[in-house]
Amino acid sequence: MTISQYALDMADKVEGFVREIVIPYEADPRRDHHGAPTDELVAEMKEKARAAGVLSPHIREDGSHLSQRETAVVLIRSGLSPLGPLACNTNAPDEGNMYLMAKVGSPDLKARFLEPLISGHGRSAFLMTEPAGWQGAGSDPSMMKTTCALDGNHWVVNGRKTFITGYEGARVGIVMAKADEGACMFLVDLPDPAIRIDEIPNTIDNSMPGSHATLTIENLRIPADQMLGEAGEGFKYAQVRLSPARLSHCMRWLGACIRAHEIATDYACRREAFGKLLIDHEGVGFMLADNRIGIKQCELMIDWCAGVLDSGSLGTVESSMAKVSVSESLMKIADNCVQVMGGLGVTDKTIVEQVFREIRAFRIYDGPTEVHKWSLAKKIKREWKEADAGKKGPW
């Protein structure tokens, strides 16, 4: 599938907007206690994105979604600043939630819950992950303990959730719970008094408003017509959402690392030490060369996985491979940028230090590297068993 001229033009518009309008906001002091941008700051940037025609740029005016390959060229550009996805409305978890609602939601649910997100008039949260001490669903959704039971024309939900990104201040929630039929998903208006915030921990990353809350859900009553899709199909819907969401994380953070690499390169080409520019020292120049190689590898991996998703496949295996490869490569790129810049690289004078922290968190979010590798190893073993079928082996 080729990338349309519309998507290429939109990507250029997004890049221009992020570089000219959004990047100056990186010094804006409107931040919460953890350093995340306030909703006031985000709303101001979104208004400017709306005026520039780059709000929700991955969704056309008729409501149709760009292909995944097209989405990649747009979201990478939006990620050139940690604030870019927030300004352009391509950030997590909203982008993934919008994708899922568009795929599964009824017309009524789309009008009520999806349209405000696309228009940038609200944020959302995806309530799936559960506390480890509670033995709930962490990286393994099949361990889910949050329950839902039908009571008349309402479903009643009880349980706990944790690391719910963007929950504080969110307007829309997707709640995942388990019924006798299996996993279910519901759309709810937020806030709701039946969902209590237990804590909002400070984490290594701080790019997203609302942080990562731990919640207790006590007798949350949800009208039956707010179920997303069908009862018992929640795990299938989770895969519909999670594979593209993993990949869009890779897109946005690749954009951030491209920018960090630009900053580190500029520093190395201006700063002199021991009689010559830093870039002329092999130890520095080789790190920047490795970055250039890594960035291209990430671009190719993202494009490959996006093509698989565009073919109609769920891309579960491919998105796991992409998430591992890209997150680990980006970690090395971000680390090289910090190292090249020395003392300046660990300060808040540039975004390099923040990008390093955000990428470190990304190696865990949406499934740690080790979980994805374990899943891939299981598949390798299963394929071997199927192919062996009583054979004595290739040797």
Summary of the structure (lengths in Angstrom):
residues: 395
radius of gyration: 21.7
end to end distance: 40.7
largest distance: 79.2
contacts: 1374
relative contact order: 0.10
helix: 55%
strand: 16%
